[in-house]
Amino acid sequence: MNYDDNNCRKIIKNAKCKTVTYGIESSNANFVARNITFNKDGFACFDVYYNNTFYKTIRLSVPGIHNVLNALACISVCHEYGIEKEAIKNALAKYTGAHRRFEYVGSFNQGVRVYDDYGHHPTEIMATCHALEQKQFRQSWVVFQPHTYSRTKNLLDDFAKALLPFNHIIVTDIYAAREDNVYGISSQDLVDKIASYNKKALYISDFNEIVKYLKEHTIKDDIVLTLGAGTVTDIGPMLVTDP
């Protein structure tokens, strides 16, 4: 159980089975991460304590503070199964993440890094933003493709707020998936909602135009993130492989 989470702590009170807890903020959890640092890629290094006794120093190859919690959950389970500490450490160091979860695509313009992420819900976008904050970069560029008309309509304000932390925002056409647009919603509506929070965003429909714009406006040490569950994933390879 994640002991940093109020709901999890409530569940534990009524649990009739053995419980093992982990956390970052909760020092009285069974497994606790301390002395957390991040390298330039946003990968964490931290000391794990088990019942307030040093357990192991862990290095991750996936970015973000949320993955420290994920690693603690993994360590807790592995410990219960009697897996050796060194084996846990080595396995976590080798794990580079799921496909399309802040996945590195390549670079262009002599040092502009391109990443791709499947996030298509405001909560997922915010988690990606937090992971991005741990990386070292000059400015961030997001190309966001909303997923389904109904979700865009219902969560328009949440999407706008989730995208605000990026330095530059490009929104492309909504990926319809299974839907017809009976909601009267468009990507321009999201751009306008972002503007209502005093943040500029661009609506660009054509992927080739997006690639051209990014190549003309990004410079070394910028990060470009393509974000969404649809065809936006095609833009990364276009940026990296086009002359």
N, C-alpha and C positions, 0 to 999 in steps of 0.2 A: 504493500500500500504506500502511495505517495503521502507522507505525513505532513507535507507542506499544504495539502489540500484539505479544506474544512470538511467537505463532503466525505472524503475518505476517512477522516478521523471519526466522523459520526458512524460510519459503517462499522468500523473496528469495535466500537462499544457494544454492538449487537452480534458480532461474529462469534460463532461457536467452534471455530477451527483455529489452528495456530496461525498467527499473523506475523509477518516480517515487514518492517517499515523502513523507508528510505527518505532522504530529503536533503535539501541544501540549507534552508532557513531553520529547520527544526533540529536543533542540536541533540535532542533526546530520542531521535529516530535510531533504529538499529544500525543502518548504514548511512553515513553522512559524508558529503563531499566538502573538503576544506582546502584552503590555499589555491583557489581556482585562478588560473591564468590562461590567456589566449594568445596564440601566435598570429602572424600576419594574415593567415588564412581563416582565422576564427576558430581554429581547432583548440579544444581545451586540454589542459594538463591539470590534474588535481590529485590530492591525497584523499584516500578513502579510509574512514575510521569505522570500525565495527564495535559497537557498544563502548565507544570512547577509547578504543585501542587502535593504534595505527594498523591498517590492513595491507594497503598496496598503493603505489603511485600509478595512476592511469593516464595514458595519452590517447586522445581520440583522433580520428581522421575524418570526422564530420563536424560541421560548424554549429555553433549556437549553444546557449545555456540549456535549452530544452533537451539537447542530447546528453548533457551531463545527467539529468534526471533519468533519461532513457537508459543510460549506461548503469546507473545505480540500480534500476529495476532488474536489469540483466544480471548484474553481479549478485544481487540478492537471490535470484532464482538459482544461479549456478552454484553459489555457496551452499544452498539447501540440498543440492544434488551431489555435493562433495567434490566438485570440480576444483582442481588445483588453482591457486591464485595466479601462478605464472601463465597457465593456459588461458585463464580469463583475460589477463592483461594483453597477451599476444593476439588473441582473437579480436578484442576490441580495437586494438591498434590497426589491424588489417581491414576492419570493416569501413568501407568508403561510402556507404549509404545506399538507399533504394534508388532505382531508376527514376529520373525526373524529380528528385528531391534535392534542390540546390546542386544540380549536377553540372560539373565543369564541362564546357563545350570546346573551348579553345580561346584564341586571342586574335586581335587584329589591330591595325593602327599602332604598331610597335608597343604593345603593352596594355591594350584595352581587353580586359578579361570578360568572357561571356559565360553566363550560367543559365540553366533552364530549370524551371520548377513547375510542378503540376498544380500548385495552389490555386483553387478557384472558389474559395469561400473566404469571407473576411477574416475569420479566425486563423485560417491557414496562411493568409497573406501577412497577418501581423506576426505570426511565428517566423515566417521567412524574413520579415523586416528585422526582427530581433537577432536572427542569425547573421544577417548582413552587417549589423552594427558591430559585430565582433571582428569583422575583417578590416584590413587596412586598405583604403582607397582614396582617390581624390574626390570624385563625385559619382553618384549612382544614377542609373537610367533604367527605368522599368518599361517594358512593353507588355501591356496587360490586355488579354482577350477575355471579355466577360463570357460566361458559360451559361447558356439558356436565357431566353427572354424573361421567363417568370422569376428566376433568381435575381436577375439584374433589376427588375421592377421592384421586387419585394425588399431587396437589400441595398438599394441604390445609395442611401446615405452611409450605410456601414462600409460599402466598398470604397466610397470617396474618402472616408476617414482612414481606412486601412492603408490607402495608397499615399497619403500625405507625407510620410517620412522620407519618401524617395526624393532626390534632388530634382529629377526630371521625369515626367510621366507622359507616356504615349499610350493611347487607347485605340485599339483596332476594332473591327466589326465584331458584334456578338456572335459567338459560335452557337448556332441554333440547336445542334444535336437533334433531338426528336421533336422539336416544337415548331409551330407556326407563330409568327409575331402577331398575336391577337391582343397584345398588351400595349401597343403604341409606344414602345420603348426603343431607344437607340443608344449607341455608344456616345453620341453627342450629348445626350442627357447626363451621362456620367461625367463627361468633361465639364459640363455646365455646373454640376453639383460640386465638383472639385473646385471650380472657380469661385463658388459661393463661400469657400473657406480661404479665399485669398491665395490660392495656389494655381499656377498655370499648368494646364495639361493640353496636349495636342491630340486631335483625332486624325488618324491617318489610316485609310482603308487598305491600300495596296502594300503588300509586303515588300515589294521591290523599292517602293518609295520610303518605307521605314528603314530599310538597309542603307539606302542612299543618304538619308538624313543622319543616321547614326555615324556613318563613316565621315561625314562632313563636320560633325559637331563634337565628337568625342575625342579625347586626347589620352596620352599615356597615363596609366594608373587609374583610369575610370573603370567602373564595373557596369556591365549591361546584363539585365536579368529579363528573360522572357518568361512570362507568368500566365498560366491558364491551362485548362484541360483539353484544349482543342488543337487546332493547326498552328498555333503560335510557336510551337516547338520547332517548326520548320525554319524560323528566322535565324536561329543560332548558327546552324551550318551554312546558311547563305552569307552571313557576316564573315565567318571564318574562312570559307573556301573561295569566295568571290575575289577576283583580282582588284 
